[in-house]
């Protein structure tokens, strides 16, 4: 008969559990990074549009013929 205690005390189970937790942390970090990049990217685009929208057209140096 196989005991659950013998299964959970093995180094393979501990290693698998460590890899699982590492993959969960990595996935969460990637999700947060993507979310922050999207938020900051949209904020940067909005700021650039606001700056460009308020400028007047620069006068041309050439004279109209």
PDB file of N, CA, C and O in Angstrom:
ATOM      1  N   UNK A   1       0.836  -1.180   0.000  1.00  0.00           N
ATOM      2  CA  UNK A   1       0.000   0.000   0.000  1.00  0.00           C
ATOM      3  C   UNK A   1       0.890   1.255   0.000  1.00  0.00           C
ATOM      4  O   UNK A   1       1.880   1.330   0.727  1.00  0.00           O
ATOM      5  N   UNK A   2       0.521   2.216  -0.815  1.00  0.00           N
ATOM      6  CA  UNK A   2       1.290   3.459  -0.911  1.00  0.00           C
ATOM      7  C   UNK A   2       0.676   4.489   0.023  1.00  0.00           C
ATOM      8  O   UNK A   2      -0.524   4.758  -0.024  1.00  0.00           O
ATOM      9  N   UNK A   3       1.502   5.046   0.853  1.00  0.00           N
ATOM     10  CA  UNK A   3       1.041   6.034   1.820  1.00  0.00           C
ATOM     11  C   UNK A   3       1.175   7.440   1.241  1.00  0.00           C
ATOM     12  O   UNK A   3       2.120   7.724   0.505  1.00  0.00           O
ATOM     13  N   UNK A   4       0.243   8.306   1.569  1.00  0.00           N
ATOM     14  CA  UNK A   4       0.307   9.696   1.113  1.00  0.00           C
ATOM     15  C   UNK A   4       1.496  10.399   1.759  1.00  0.00           C
ATOM     16  O   UNK A   4       2.103  11.282   1.154  1.00  0.00           O
ATOM     17  N   UNK A   5       1.822  10.012   2.970  1.00  0.00           N
ATOM     18  CA  UNK A   5       2.959  10.647   3.662  1.00  0.00           C
ATOM     19  C   UNK A   5       4.264  10.354   2.930  1.00  0.00           C
ATOM     20  O   UNK A   5       5.121  11.230   2.815  1.00  0.00           O
ATOM     21  N   UNK A   6       4.418   9.146   2.441  1.00  0.00           N
ATOM     22  CA  UNK A   6       5.633   8.803   1.707  1.00  0.00           C
ATOM     23  C   UNK A   6       5.714   9.564   0.390  1.00  0.00           C
ATOM     24  O   UNK A   6       6.808   9.898  -0.065  1.00  0.00           O
ATOM     25  N   UNK A   7       4.563   9.842  -0.229  1.00  0.00           N
ATOM     26  CA  UNK A   7       4.555  10.582  -1.485  1.00  0.00           C
ATOM     27  C   UNK A   7       4.934  12.051  -1.272  1.00  0.00           C
ATOM     28  O   UNK A   7       5.727  12.600  -2.036  1.00  0.00           O
ATOM     29  N   UNK A   8       4.376  12.684  -0.248  1.00  0.00           N
ATOM     30  CA  UNK A   8       4.616  14.100  -0.013  1.00  0.00           C
ATOM     31  C   UNK A   8       5.999  14.376   0.570  1.00  0.00           C
ATOM     32  O   UNK A   8       6.473  15.511   0.517  1.00  0.00           O
ATOM     33  N   UNK A   9       6.643  13.371   1.115  1.00  0.00           N
ATOM     34  CA  UNK A   9       7.983  13.550   1.685  1.00  0.00           C
ATOM     35  C   UNK A   9       9.093  13.298   0.682  1.00  0.00           C
ATOM     36  O   UNK A   9      10.262  13.315   1.067  1.00  0.00           O
ATOM     37  N   UNK A  10       8.788  13.068  -0.575  1.00  0.00           N
ATOM     38  CA  UNK A  10       9.826  12.783  -1.564  1.00  0.00           C
ATOM     39  C   UNK A  10      10.412  14.081  -2.103  1.00  0.00           C
ATOM     40  O   UNK A  10       9.769  15.130  -2.071  1.00  0.00           O
ATOM     41  N   UNK A  11      11.644  13.992  -2.599  1.00  0.00           N
ATOM     42  CA  UNK A  11      12.300  15.183  -3.147  1.00  0.00           C
ATOM     43  C   UNK A  11      11.690  15.565  -4.490  1.00  0.00           C
ATOM     44  O   UNK A  11      11.712  16.736  -4.868  1.00  0.00           O
ATOM     45  N   UNK A  12      11.144  14.588  -5.217  1.00  0.00           N
ATOM     46  CA  UNK A  12      10.523  14.892  -6.508  1.00  0.00           C
ATOM     47  C   UNK A  12       9.262  15.725  -6.301  1.00  0.00           C
ATOM     48  O   UNK A  12       9.022  16.668  -7.056  1.00  0.00           O
ATOM     49  N   UNK A  13       8.459  15.401  -5.304  1.00  0.00           N
ATOM     50  CA  UNK A  13       7.263  16.186  -5.018  1.00  0.00           C
ATOM     51  C   UNK A  13       7.648  17.604  -4.589  1.00  0.00           C
ATOM     52  O   UNK A  13       7.023  18.574  -5.018  1.00  0.00           O
ATOM     53  N   UNK A  14       8.671  17.725  -3.747  1.00  0.00           N
ATOM     54  CA  UNK A  14       9.116  19.049  -3.306  1.00  0.00           C
ATOM     55  C   UNK A  14       9.624  19.876  -4.482  1.00  0.00           C
ATOM     56  O   UNK A  14       9.335  21.069  -4.577  1.00  0.00           O
ATOM     57  N   UNK A  15      10.375  19.246  -5.371  1.00  0.00           N
ATOM     58  CA  UNK A  15      10.898  19.948  -6.544  1.00  0.00           C
ATOM     59  C   UNK A  15       9.753  20.368  -7.466  1.00  0.00           C
ATOM     60  O   UNK A  15       9.754  21.487  -7.980  1.00  0.00           O
ATOM     61  N   UNK A  16       8.781  19.487  -7.678  1.00  0.00           N
ATOM     62  CA  UNK A  16       7.626  19.816  -8.509  1.00  0.00           C
ATOM     63  C   UNK A  16       6.810  20.949  -7.918  1.00  0.00           C
ATOM     64  O   UNK A  16       6.339  21.827  -8.640  1.00  0.00           O
ATOM     65  N   UNK A  17       6.644  20.927  -6.599  1.00  0.00           N
ATOM     66  CA  UNK A  17       5.907  22.002  -5.928  1.00  0.00           C
ATOM     67  C   UNK A  17       6.655  23.332  -6.047  1.00  0.00           C
ATOM     68  O   UNK A  17       6.042  24.382  -6.236  1.00  0.00           O
ATOM     69  N   UNK A  18       7.982  23.277  -5.935  1.00  0.00           N
ATOM     70  CA  UNK A  18       8.779  24.491  -6.080  1.00  0.00           C
ATOM     71  C   UNK A  18       8.657  25.054  -7.500  1.00  0.00           C
ATOM     72  O   UNK A  18       8.521  26.265  -7.674  1.00  0.00           O
ATOM     73  N   UNK A  19       8.704  24.186  -8.511  1.00  0.00           N
ATOM     74  CA  UNK A  19       8.545  24.647  -9.896  1.00  0.00           C
ATOM     75  C   UNK A  19       7.152  25.226 -10.139  1.00  0.00           C
ATOM     76  O   UNK A  19       7.003  26.215 -10.857  1.00  0.00           O
ATOM     77  N   UNK A  20       6.143  24.613  -9.545  1.00  0.00           N
ATOM     78  CA  UNK A  20       4.781  25.123  -9.691  1.00  0.00           C
ATOM     79  C   UNK A  20       4.651  26.517  -9.091  1.00  0.00           C
ATOM     80  O   UNK A  20       4.073  27.411  -9.709  1.00  0.00           O
ATOM     81  N   UNK A  21       5.187  26.703  -7.888  1.00  0.00           N
ATOM     82  CA  UNK A  21       5.107  28.025  -7.243  1.00  0.00           C
ATOM     83  C   UNK A  21       5.910  29.062  -8.024  1.00  0.00           C
ATOM     84  O   UNK A  21       5.485  30.211  -8.149  1.00  0.00           O
ATOM     85  N   UNK A  22       7.052  28.666  -8.541  1.00  0.00           N
ATOM     86  CA  UNK A  22       7.854  29.589  -9.344  1.00  0.00           C
ATOM     87  C   UNK A  22       7.117  29.984 -10.626  1.00  0.00           C
ATOM     88  O   UNK A  22       7.155  31.144 -11.035  1.00  0.00           O
ATOM     89  N   UNK A  23       6.452  29.020 -11.254  1.00  0.00           N
ATOM     90  CA  UNK A  23       5.712  29.344 -12.476  1.00  0.00           C
ATOM     91  C   UNK A  23       4.523  30.256 -12.177  1.00  0.00           C
ATOM     92  O   UNK A  23       4.200  31.129 -12.983  1.00  0.00           O
ATOM     93  N   UNK A  24       3.872  30.065 -11.038  1.00  0.00           N
ATOM     94  CA  UNK A  24       2.762  30.949 -10.663  1.00  0.00           C
ATOM     95  C   UNK A  24       3.261  32.368 -10.413  1.00  0.00           C
ATOM     96  O   UNK A  24       2.627  33.330 -10.847  1.00  0.00           O
ATOM     97  N   UNK A  25       4.380  32.508  -9.724  1.00  0.00           N
ATOM     98  CA  UNK A  25       4.945  33.842  -9.486  1.00  0.00           C
ATOM     99  C   UNK A  25       5.388  34.496 -10.787  1.00  0.00           C
ATOM    100  O   UNK A  25       5.188  35.695 -10.980  1.00  0.00           O
ATOM    101  N   UNK A  26       5.983  33.722 -11.672  1.00  0.00           N
ATOM    102  CA  UNK A  26       6.417  34.262 -12.959  1.00  0.00           C
ATOM    103  C   UNK A  26       5.222  34.717 -13.793  1.00  0.00           C
ATOM    104  O   UNK A  26       5.258  35.784 -14.406  1.00  0.00           O
ATOM    105  N   UNK A  27       4.175  33.915 -13.816  1.00  0.00           N
ATOM    106  CA  UNK A  27       2.969  34.277 -14.560  1.00  0.00           C
ATOM    107  C   UNK A  27       2.316  35.528 -13.999  1.00  0.00           C
ATOM    108  O   UNK A  27       1.878  36.395 -14.754  1.00  0.00           O
ATOM    109  N   UNK A  28       2.248  35.624 -12.684  1.00  0.00           N
ATOM    110  CA  UNK A  28       1.679  36.813 -12.061  1.00  0.00           C
ATOM    111  C   UNK A  28       2.522  38.046 -12.381  1.00  0.00           C
ATOM    112  O   UNK A  28       1.981  39.115 -12.665  1.00  0.00           O
ATOM    113  N   UNK A  29       3.849  37.896 -12.334  1.00  0.00           N
ATOM    114  CA  UNK A  29       4.737  39.015 -12.665  1.00  0.00           C
ATOM    115  C   UNK A  29       4.573  39.458 -14.113  1.00  0.00           C
ATOM    116  O   UNK A  29       4.574  40.655 -14.399  1.00  0.00           O
ATOM    117  N   UNK A  30       4.434  38.504 -15.024  1.00  0.00           N
ATOM    118  CA  UNK A  30       4.242  38.844 -16.433  1.00  0.00           C
ATOM    119  C   UNK A  30       2.912  39.564 -16.646  1.00  0.00           C
ATOM    120  O   UNK A  30       2.828  40.499 -17.443  1.00  0.00           O
ATOM    121  N   UNK A  31       1.872  39.127 -15.929  1.00  0.00           N
ATOM    122  CA  UNK A  31       0.563  39.778 -16.029  1.00  0.00           C
ATOM    123  C   UNK A  31       0.632  41.216 -15.530  1.00  0.00           C
ATOM    124  O   UNK A  31       0.111  42.126 -16.174  1.00  0.00           O
ATOM    125  N   UNK A  32       1.276  41.421 -14.383  1.00  0.00           N
ATOM    126  CA  UNK A  32       1.399  42.775 -13.822  1.00  0.00           C
ATOM    127  C   UNK A  32       2.236  43.657 -14.745  1.00  0.00           C
ATOM    128  O   UNK A  32       1.899  44.822 -14.961  1.00  0.00           O
ATOM    129  N   UNK A  33       3.322  43.112 -15.292  1.00  0.00           N
ATOM    130  CA  UNK A  33       4.169  43.878 -16.213  1.00  0.00           C
ATOM    131  C   UNK A  33       3.378  44.294 -17.459  1.00  0.00           C
ATOM    132  O   UNK A  33       3.467  45.443 -17.893  1.00  0.00           O
ATOM    133  N   UNK A  34       2.606  43.366 -18.032  1.00  0.00           N
ATOM    134  CA  UNK A  34       1.809  43.689 -19.220  1.00  0.00           C
ATOM    135  C   UNK A  34       0.750  44.740 -18.902  1.00  0.00           C
ATOM    136  O   UNK A  34       0.514  45.651 -19.695  1.00  0.00           O
ATOM    137  N   UNK A  35       0.121  44.611 -17.752  1.00  0.00           N
ATOM    138  CA  UNK A  35      -0.901  45.578 -17.355  1.00  0.00           C
ATOM    139  C   UNK A  35      -0.295  46.966 -17.152  1.00  0.00           C
ATOM    140  O   UNK A  35      -0.858  47.959 -17.612  1.00  0.00           O
ATOM    141  N   UNK A  36       0.838  47.040 -16.473  1.00  0.00           N
ATOM    142  CA  UNK A  36       1.477  48.341 -16.241  1.00  0.00           C
ATOM    143  C   UNK A  36       1.981  48.936 -17.548  1.00  0.00           C
ATOM    144  O   UNK A  36       1.882  50.146 -17.751  1.00  0.00           O
ATOM    145  N   UNK A  37       2.519  48.111 -18.435  1.00  0.00           N
ATOM    146  CA  UNK A  37       2.988  48.618 -19.727  1.00  0.00           C
ATOM    147  C   UNK A  37       1.838  49.194 -20.533  1.00  0.00           C
ATOM    148  O   UNK A  37       1.976  50.228 -21.187  1.00  0.00           O
ATOM    149  N   UNK A  38       0.698  48.512 -20.478  1.00  0.00           N
ATOM    150  CA  UNK A  38      -0.462  49.015 -21.220  1.00  0.00           C
ATOM    151  C   UNK A  38      -0.974  50.323 -20.632  1.00  0.00           C
ATOM    152  O   UNK A  38      -1.314  51.244 -21.375  1.00  0.00           O
ATOM    153  N   UNK A  39      -1.033  50.412 -19.324  1.00  0.00           N
ATOM    154  CA  UNK A  39      -1.511  51.638 -18.677  1.00  0.00           C
ATOM    155  C   UNK A  39      -0.560  52.791 -18.948  1.00  0.00           C
ATOM    156  O   UNK A  39      -0.994  53.878 -19.329  1.00  0.00           O
ATOM    157  N   UNK A  40       0.740  52.563 -18.753  1.00  0.00           N
ATOM    158  CA  UNK A  40       1.712  53.634 -18.965  1.00  0.00           C
ATOM    159  C   UNK A  40       1.827  53.991 -20.436  1.00  0.00           C
ATOM    160  O   UNK A  40       2.074  55.151 -20.765  1.00  0.00           O
ATOM    161  N   UNK A  41       1.655  53.029 -21.329  1.00  0.00           N
ATOM    162  CA  UNK A  41       1.711  53.309 -22.765  1.00  0.00           C
ATOM    163  C   UNK A  41       0.565  54.195 -23.187  1.00  0.00           C
ATOM    164  O   UNK A  41       0.755  55.132 -23.962  1.00  0.00           O
ATOM    165  N   UNK A  42      -0.640  53.908 -22.680  1.00  0.00           N
ATOM    166  CA  UNK A  42      -1.798  54.741 -23.020  1.00  0.00           C
ATOM    167  C   UNK A  42      -1.657  56.127 -22.420  1.00  0.00           C
ATOM    168  O   UNK A  42      -2.050  57.108 -23.050  1.00  0.00           O
ATOM    169  N   UNK A  43      -1.116  56.233 -21.240  1.00  0.00           N
ATOM    170  CA  UNK A  43      -0.933  57.535 -20.606  1.00  0.00           C
ATOM    171  C   UNK A  43       0.086  58.363 -21.397  1.00  0.00           C
ATOM    172  O   UNK A  43      -0.099  59.564 -21.590  1.00  0.00           O
ATOM    173  N   UNK A  44       1.149  57.720 -21.846  1.00  0.00           N
ATOM    174  CA  UNK A  44       2.162  58.419 -22.621  1.00  0.00           C
ATOM    175  C   UNK A  44       1.582  58.899 -23.955  1.00  0.00           C
ATOM    176  O   UNK A  44       1.856  60.019 -24.386  1.00  0.00           O
ATOM    177  N   UNK A  45       0.780  58.051 -24.605  1.00  0.00           N
ATOM    178  CA  UNK A  45       0.163  58.444 -25.876  1.00  0.00           C
ATOM    179  C   UNK A  45      -0.795  59.612 -25.691  1.00  0.00           C
ATOM    180  O   UNK A  45      -0.816  60.530 -26.511  1.00  0.00           O
ATOM    181  N   UNK A  46      -1.585  59.589 -24.627  1.00  0.00           N
ATOM    182  CA  UNK A  46      -2.518  60.685 -24.359  1.00  0.00           C
ATOM    183  C   UNK A  46      -1.783  61.987 -24.087  1.00  0.00           C
ATOM    184  O   UNK A  46      -2.214  63.052 -24.530  1.00  0.00           O
ATOM    185  N   UNK A  47      -0.678  61.906 -23.364  1.00  0.00           N
ATOM    186  CA  UNK A  47       0.097  63.105 -23.058  1.00  0.00           C
ATOM    187  C   UNK A  47       0.711  63.679 -24.329  1.00  0.00           C
ATOM    188  O   UNK A  47       0.722  64.896 -24.512  1.00  0.00           O
ATOM    189  N   UNK A  48       1.218  62.827 -25.203  1.00  0.00           N
ATOM    190  CA  UNK A  48       1.810  63.300 -26.447  1.00  0.00           C
ATOM    191  C   UNK A  48       0.745  63.947 -27.331  1.00  0.00           C
ATOM    192  O   UNK A  48       1.007  64.966 -27.970  1.00  0.00           O
ATOM    193  N   UNK A  49      -0.445  63.367 -27.373  1.00  0.00           N
ATOM    194  CA  UNK A  49      -1.525  63.931 -28.182  1.00  0.00           C
ATOM    195  C   UNK A  49      -1.952  65.288 -27.627  1.00  0.00           C
ATOM    196  O   UNK A  49      -2.216  66.220 -28.387  1.00  0.00           O
ATOM    197  N   UNK A  50      -2.018  65.397 -26.305  1.00  0.00           N
ATOM    198  CA  UNK A  50      -2.416  66.667 -25.696  1.00  0.00           C
ATOM    199  C   UNK A  50      -1.378  67.746 -25.977  1.00  0.00           C
ATOM    200  O   UNK A  50      -1.736  68.895 -26.233  1.00  0.00           O
ATOM    201  N   UNK A  51      -0.112  67.395 -25.933  1.00  0.00           N
ATOM    202  CA  UNK A  51       0.942  68.379 -26.205  1.00  0.00           C
ATOM    203  C   UNK A  51       0.907  68.827 -27.656  1.00  0.00           C
ATOM    204  O   UNK A  51       1.050  70.016 -27.941  1.00  0.00           O
ATOM    205  N   UNK A  52       0.719  67.896 -28.570  1.00  0.00           N
ATOM    206  CA  UNK A  52       0.735  68.250 -29.990  1.00  0.00           C
ATOM    207  C   UNK A  52      -0.534  68.982 -30.392  1.00  0.00           C
ATOM    208  O   UNK A  52      -0.509  69.821 -31.292  1.00  0.00           O
ATOM    209  N   UNK A  53      -1.644  68.673 -29.732  1.00  0.00           N
ATOM    210  CA  UNK A  53      -2.910  69.292 -30.109  1.00  0.00           C
ATOM    211  C   UNK A  53      -2.976  70.761 -29.740  1.00  0.00           C
ATOM    212  O   UNK A  53      -3.715  71.512 -30.377  1.00  0.00           O
ATOM    213  N   UNK A  54      -2.231  71.199 -28.738  1.00  0.00           N
ATOM    214  CA  UNK A  54      -2.297  72.572 -28.282  1.00  0.00           C
ATOM    215  C   UNK A  54      -1.366  73.510 -29.025  1.00  0.00           C
ATOM    216  O   UNK A  54      -1.447  74.725 -28.846  1.00  0.00           O
ATOM    217  N   UNK A  55      -0.497  72.983 -29.841  1.00  0.00           N
ATOM    218  CA  UNK A  55       0.463  73.840 -30.553  1.00  0.00           C
ATOM    219  C   UNK A  55      -0.160  74.446 -31.802  1.00  0.00           C
ATOM    220  O   UNK A  55      -0.949  73.816 -32.507  1.00  0.00           O
ATOM    221  N   UNK A  56       0.216  75.666 -32.042  1.00  0.00           N
ATOM    222  CA  UNK A  56      -0.220  76.323 -33.270  1.00  0.00           C
ATOM    223  C   UNK A  56       0.742  75.943 -34.389  1.00  0.00           C
ATOM    224  O   UNK A  56       1.872  75.519 -34.146  1.00  0.00           O
ATOM    225  N   UNK A  57       0.266  76.105 -35.613  1.00  0.00           N
ATOM    226  CA  UNK A  57       1.115  75.807 -36.754  1.00  0.00           C
ATOM    227  C   UNK A  57       2.233  76.841 -36.818  1.00  0.00           C
ATOM    228  O   UNK A  57       1.998  78.046 -36.722  1.00  0.00           O
ATOM    229  N   UNK A  58       3.446  76.344 -36.981  1.00  0.00           N
ATOM    230  CA  UNK A  58       4.599  77.234 -37.028  1.00  0.00           C
ATOM    231  C   UNK A  58       4.580  78.028 -38.347  1.00  0.00           C
ATOM    232  O   UNK A  58       4.228  77.478 -39.391  1.00  0.00           O
ATOM    233  N   UNK A  59       4.951  79.297 -38.307  1.00  0.00           N
ATOM    234  CA  UNK A  59       4.942  80.094 -39.555  1.00  0.00           C
ATOM    235  C   UNK A  59       6.039  79.598 -40.504  1.00  0.00           C
ATOM    236  O   UNK A  59       7.125  79.190 -40.091  1.00  0.00           O
ATOM    237  N   UNK A  60       5.706  79.652 -41.763  1.00  0.00           N
ATOM    238  CA  UNK A  60       6.648  79.208 -42.779  1.00  0.00           C
ATOM    239  C   UNK A  60       7.625  80.342 -43.085  1.00  0.00           C
ATOM    240  O   UNK A  60       7.249  81.514 -43.070  1.00  0.00           O
ATOM    241  N   UNK A  61       8.867  79.989 -43.360  1.00  0.00           N
ATOM    242  CA  UNK A  61       9.897  80.995 -43.690  1.00  0.00           C
ATOM    243  C   UNK A  61       9.711  81.486 -45.121  1.00  0.00           C
ATOM    244  O   UNK A  61       9.987  82.645 -45.429  1.00  0.00           O
ATOM    245  N   UNK A  62       9.242  80.599 -45.990  1.00  0.00           N
ATOM    246  CA  UNK A  62       9.080  80.980 -47.407  1.00  0.00           C
ATOM    247  C   UNK A  62       7.966  82.010 -47.571  1.00  0.00           C
ATOM    248  O   UNK A  62       6.937  81.947 -46.897  1.00  0.00           O
ATOM    249  N   UNK A  63       8.186  82.932 -48.455  1.00  0.00           N
ATOM    250  CA  UNK A  63       7.167  83.929 -48.750  1.00  0.00           C
ATOM    251  C   UNK A  63       6.237  83.429 -49.842  1.00  0.00           C
ATOM    252  O   UNK A  63       6.657  82.728 -50.762  1.00  0.00           O
ATOM    253  N   UNK A  64       4.995  83.792 -49.729  1.00  0.00           N
ATOM    254  CA  UNK A  64       4.023  83.376 -50.758  1.00  0.00           C
ATOM    255  C   UNK A  64       4.309  84.161 -52.018  1.00  0.00           C
ATOM    256  O   UNK A  64       4.477  85.380 -51.993  1.00  0.00           O
ATOM    257  N   UNK A  65       4.361  83.433 -53.125  1.00  0.00           N
ATOM    258  CA  UNK A  65       4.683  84.093 -54.392  1.00  0.00           C
ATOM    259  C   UNK A  65       3.468  84.616 -55.084  1.00  0.00           C
ATOM    260  O   UNK A  65       3.575  85.198 -56.164  1.00  0.00           O
TER     261      UNK A  65
END
